[in-house]
Amino acid sequence: MDPKDLNTRFEEAVAIADQMSQDSLPQDVQLRLYAYYKQATFGTLDTTSISTTFHLRDAFKTNAWMQVSHLSADEAKELYIESILALAKK
């Protein structure tokens, strides 16, 4: 698939996600979407830049991102798009 097409679809999914209420999504779904988004937009997490101060919320987010670090940016975009579209249908 054309990367521009993928990027357009990704941007459209992000716009849909922006309209969703976080309160309506379970935390595990929020974390998965966060991880896909970060992997898609920033790439693999640089573990050397992880803060040494402990915040539980940040630890969960970091863990979620690390779990998808094997994905390419395009794979993460596809999974993000699929997840958002599935949620939007509900």
N, C-alpha and C positions, 0 to 999 in steps of 0.2 A: 504494500500500500504506500502511496505517496506520503512522505513525511509531512508535507504541508497539510495534507488532508488530516493526518493524525493530529497535528498541532491544532488545527481548527476544531476538530471534534473534542480535543482535550480542553480547549478554552471554553467551548460550549458547555461541557460537563462541569467545569469550574463555576461557570455562571449559574448553572442549575443548583450546584451545591451551595453557593452563596445565598440562595433563596430558601434553603432548608433550615429548619430550626434544629440547633444542636440538641435541644431538650428532647426532641422526638427520636433521636438516634441513640441506641445503646452505646456505651463507652467502648466496647470492643470494636464496633463498626467505625466509630469516630477515629480510633487509633489506627485501624487498617487504612482508612481513607487518608489520614495524615501521613502514614508511612508511604503509601503509593505516591501521594503528591510530592513529598520531599524527595523520594527517589527519582521521580520523573523530572523535577525541576532543579535539584541540586546534585543528584548522583549519589554515589555511595558515601555514607557518613564517615567523616574524618574523625576517628576515635581519639586522635591527639588533641582535638579542640574541645573535648567534653569537659565541662566544668567540674571542679573538684568539690563544689558545694552540693549538698544533697537536697534535692527537691523531688518528692515522690512522683509528682505529675510529670516532671521532665524525665525521670527515670523510665516511666512507662512509655513515653513518647520515643525516647532514645531506643529502648528495647524493640518497639514496634518497627522503627526504621531499620534497625540492624537486621531484623528478621527478613526484610525484603531486599537486603543489600546485594543479593545474588542476581536481581533483576536488572536488565538494561533500562535505560530511561524510556525507551519505546514500549517495552513490556509493562513497565509501571503505569505508563499513560493508558495503555489498553485496559489494564485491570481497574484503574481508577474510573475510566469511562464506563466499563461494564457495571461496576458497583453502583455508580451514581444513577445510571439508567434503570437498573433493577430497583433501586430505592424509590426513584421517581414514579415508577409504575404502581407502587403500593398505595 
